[in-house]
């Protein structure tokens, strides 16, 4: 799978840049669902599509990808032209090399178990399962709903105070917060620094996070943060 013709090379560049744009909105790592949508939760915004790939980092504009990627980099837009064909191309790669496989920063598609140490540092996305046949490059669909929720919450004084605290990374002010609602928890789990997250999780009541909130915690793939939330299980009398 290392020999690319011109069309595949351009499509690869468009796809990697599509991930770059989504990454700027979501932060890394993030997930790709079977329908082509990107997000942070374990399922798509409509709860119908599971994650099939994980994106670890952005991909710079290399010489091979420069022609296809430079426009979207400059204008911060998602280029979806030919995207559906490229997702189907990824599905066709599977019978030849098997899941899971990875896409590297230079555009190569390789079996993940055969990577050298140097190639492991170049992994942009790891594909675990196939996309659906009609998958499209849908971008960050859930980001729209989250933005709408945040805009509605902006009229709430407590939420505005929380946003200011998170922006300033002010743990002392954060410690004084009380009555944190669901939307505030979602904002904390999405935007807070590790320092504030650690304090927040250590002071959560047992099983107080909803499944939606837990998705945001699990996706961080940080065992220490999970341990901070579950610490009470191992402490006598807690």
N, C-alpha and C positions, 0 to 999 in steps of 0.2 A: 504493500500500500504506500510505498515511499515515492513512487514515480507518478507525478501529477501532470496531466495535460493542462493547457492554458485555462480552459473553462473551469476545471476543478480548482485550480489555484486561485482564480478570481473569486469563486464561490466560497472557498475557505476563508479568504481575506474578508469578505463581506460578513460571514458568520462570526468570525472572531471579533470583528469590530462591533457587530451587534451585541456581543457579550460585553465588550468594553463599555458601551453606552449603558447597558443595564447595570453593570457593575458600579458605575458612577452614581446611579440612583439608589442602589440597594446596599452597596458595600460588599466585601468578600468575607467568607465564601457565600455563594447563593446557589439556588437550585434551578434546574430546567425540568419542566414537567412534560409529560408525554404529548401534550398538545402544542408545545413550543413556547408556552408562557414562562416567564422568569419570576422568581419570588423567594421569600425567606422561609415560608412555612412548608410543611411536609406534603401539602396538596395544593392544587391550583386554586384560584380565587372562587371558582364555582364548585369546589370540593369534589370534582369528578375525575381529576387526573392526578396520578401519583408522580413523584419525582423520578426521573430516569437518568439524570446526569447532575454532576456537581461541578461548579466553576470555582476554581481556586484563586485565580489572579488575573490581572489584565494582561493583554498582549500588546507589545510595542509594535510600531509600524516598521516591519522589516522590509528589505528590498523586494522580497517576493510578494508581499502584501500591499506595498505602498500604493499602487494604482487603484486598487479596489477599496482601500480603507481610508485614504487621506481625506476625502470629502466629508464623511460622517464624523471624523475626529474633529475637524474644524468647526462643523456646524452642530455637533452634539445631537444628531438625529439618528434614527434607526433605519438602515437601508434594508428593506425586506424583499427587494427584487431578487427573484430566484431562490429565496429562502426555503420555500417548500420543497423545491427540488433537492436542495442540499440536505435537508432533514431525511429525505428518502434515500439520498446517497449514503448517509451515515447508517441507515438501516441495512443497506446492501453490504456495508463493510463487515457487519457482524458474522455472516456465514464464513467469510474468508479468514478472519482473525479471531472471532469469538468475543463475547462479552467477558469481563469489561475491557474496553480499550480507551486510549487517551488521545487527545489532540495536543500537540506540542506548540510552543511559540513560533516555530518555523513552519507550521502547517502540516507536519507529518502526523499520520494516524498509525498508532502502534499498539500492540497487545501490551497491557499494563504490566504483566508479569515478566516481560522480556526487557524492561527498561534498564539502562545503565544508570549509575549514580548521577551522572551529569544530566541525562535525559529526565530523570525524576524531578530535577530542579526546573525543568522547562514545561512541566505539565500545566496546561491552561484549564482543560476540562476533562473529566473522567465520565465516560458513558457506560452506564450499568445495564440498561435495557433499551428496547426499541421505542421509537416514537410512534404515535398512531399514524395511519396512512394519510389522513387529511390534516396533519399538524401544520401550523403556520407560525411565523415569527411574530408572536403577539405582544412582545415587550413586557413591561411591568404593569400588568393589568391591575393587580391588587394595590399598587401604589396610588392609583386614582381614588379608590374608596378610602384608603388610609388618609390621604390628603383631605378629602371631604370631611372625614370624621374630625381631623385635627382643626380644620377651619371652623367647624361648629363648636369645638371645645375652646377655641380661642377667646370666646366671650366669657368663659368661666375664669374667674380670678385665680382659683387654685391651680388650674392648668397652666395659665400664663406664668404664674410663679414657678411652677415646676420647670417649664421650658427655660426660664431665665437661670434657674439653678443648674440645670443640665448643661446649658451653654457655657456657664462660668465654671463648671466642674467643682461646685462648692459643696463639699461634704457636710460642713458644719450647718449650713442652711438646710440641706437635705434631711439631716437627722431630726429637724424640728417639724417636718411635715407630718400631717395626720390625715386620716380619712382618704387614703389613696384609692380612687375608683379604677374600674377596668381599663378605661382609656388611658389613664395616667400610668397604670402598670405597663400597658402596651408600649407607651412612649419611653418609659424607663428601660424596658428590656430591649428596645430597638436602638436607643440613642445614648444611653448613659455610659460613662466610662467604666472600666473594670472596677475601679475603686468604689464608685457609688453602687454598682451592681452587687459587689460583694457585701456591702453593708445592708443593702435592700434585701437580699436573699437570706442573710443570716437573721433578719428580723421578721421574715414572713411567718405567719402562722402555719402549722402543719397542713399540707394539702390545700393551701389557700389559693394557689394558682389554677386557673382554668386550663383546659386542654389547649385552647388557642394561645394562652400565655406561655404554657409549657413548650409549645412548638418553637417559640422565639428563643427560649432558653436552650433547648436541645440543639438547635441549629448552630449555636455558637461553638459546639463541639469542645467545650471547656469543662473538664472533669472537676476542677476546683470550684467552679461556680455551681455545678450540680451538687457537689459535696456541701457547699455552704447552705444550700436550700434544704438538704436532707440531714443536716448535722444532728437535729434533735432526736433522730431515731436511735443514735448510739450514746446519747447522754442521759444517764440515769435521772429520773425524776422530771424529765422534760416532756 
